[in-house]
Every structure is written in structure tokens, then in C-alpha cells.
């Protein structure tokens, strides 16, 4: 099973990398492709998949408790370590903590889980994206901006962060999909088929875009901080979340496996983008590359073990 899942993923990643390397596709086109995935095809996939589920299918408080709790534990552990021990600024510590506690769920997670468990993957992808966007990204943005502006009154910052998150197409898609379930709204056949066709492009295009995005990212600043951050993400995070799933009631085997697999994924490409935006540069790109290599090996091992 591992070769049936991993080999196509490797080929698509390699195709994206080579196409940018030989200048068949430009980095600007890769960024446009990434925007299409995150704003169009992934939301279409989520709406199509969620709208066809029942309330019982998506109501998983145990997942929010275990995965959300584990993510917050990792975020604050990394924040304290990089702020107090490594003496990073408030802004840099916040961005680094995001890298320690957030996975490449929207791109790589969607591709891998869909190949493993089909459309049911949308449930775990949606729940994880809610946790990542409304908890981890929101927390990172609040702390990072507070560090930049030394803002005393956090209320305007909280309001602006919340409004920005509500404009996120992925969050909108999850809310629409869940709204269809809660209010028993059935999509028309034509609309549902159109969303399905768009949604099918999410996984292959996401992997191609990830491969292309890796061109130019080198392992140039290997030090204790970068290695430790990669360990936080691809070893400590899945270990903590796996343990929390084990002690949380009403956790199915599928939920245990899916949640742990998502937690074992590499850091998101967004970590590199935020890192550059907030002045981390190679300090973010190096652990991103390390986590991509090591995380891919770890995910392959979990697939071989469980599937």
C-alpha cells in the first residue's frame, strides 16, 4: 500500500520540482497554481465532500480535544523554548511556534488521506484546517503583530485577525459545507458534479505546486534551532497527538490513524512565507526543508505500518 500511495506523490513532487528547475514553469506560475488550489479547488473539494455527509459524520469533539489540544501544547512549548532559551523576539518566536505545531494539511494532507480513505478524508482535513486556522494561525498572527507594534490594546488586533480568517476561502468552504449538513440542504446535481470535478484537481495540483515551491530552498542554516524545530514538528507533534488520541474517549481507529498521520506531515509552505514576511528568511526555510524530507519518510513509515 505504501508504494501505491507514496510513489505517485513522489512523482508529482518531482515533476513540479523539475518543471521549475528547467524553467518550463516559472515560480510566479507556481504561486498562481498554489493560489488556485487554496482558493478554488480545495474549497470545492471540501464543500462537495462535506455536503454529502451527515451531522453524525462530522461531529467529533474528541478530534478537537486531542488534535487541538496537542497542537496548542506544541505551540506553547516551542514558544517558551525559542523565546526564553534561544532569546528570539516575540514576533519570531510566534512564527517559529507555528512551524512546530502546524502541518501541510491543505496540500499534502489532502492528497495522501484522499488516496488512503477516499472522500471520508474531507472530514479530518476540515476539522484539522479549522484547528490550524482558528487556533494556530490566529494565535501566531496576534502574537507576531503584537511583537511588531508593541500593541497594548489587543481588541482591535483580535477583531482584525478574526475578520481576516473569515475571508479565508477554506474557512468559508468548511462553513458552507457544514451549513448544508446542519440545515439539510442538498446541492443540485449539476453544482455537485461541478464541485466534484474541481475538487479532483486539488490533490495533484497541490503536490505539483509543492514540488515547484521547493526549488531554491536550500539547507543553508543547519544549527540547533533549525534541527530542534524539525524534531518538534515531525517527531514530537505526532507523538503527542497520538498519545492524546489514545487517552481520549470515543476515538475510532480511523480517527487515531488519520489524526496522527496529519500531525506527522511536514511544515506547511505557509510557514516559509510567513517566515520571510516577518524577517526570519533562512531561519524558517531551512527547518521547512528538513521537515519536508524527514516528515515524508515518517509518513511513509506510518502508511506502511497502518495501511
Buried (B, 14 or more C-beta within 10 A) or exposed (E): EBEEBBEBBBEBBEBBBBBBBEEEBEEEBBBEBBEBBBBBBBBBBBBBBBBBBEEEBBEBEBBBBBBBBBBBBBBBBBBEBBBEEBEBBBBBBBBBBBBBBBBBBBBBBBBBBBBBBEBBBBBBBBBBBBBBBBBBBBBBBBBBBBBEEEEEEEEEBEEEBEEEBEEBBBBBBBBBBBEBBEEEEEBEEEEBEBBBEBBBBBBBBBBBBBBBBBBEBEBEBBEEBBBBBBBBBBBBBBBBBBEBBEEBEEBEEBBBBBBBBBBBBBBBBBBBBBBBEBEBEBBBBBBBBBBBBBBBEBBBEBBEEBB
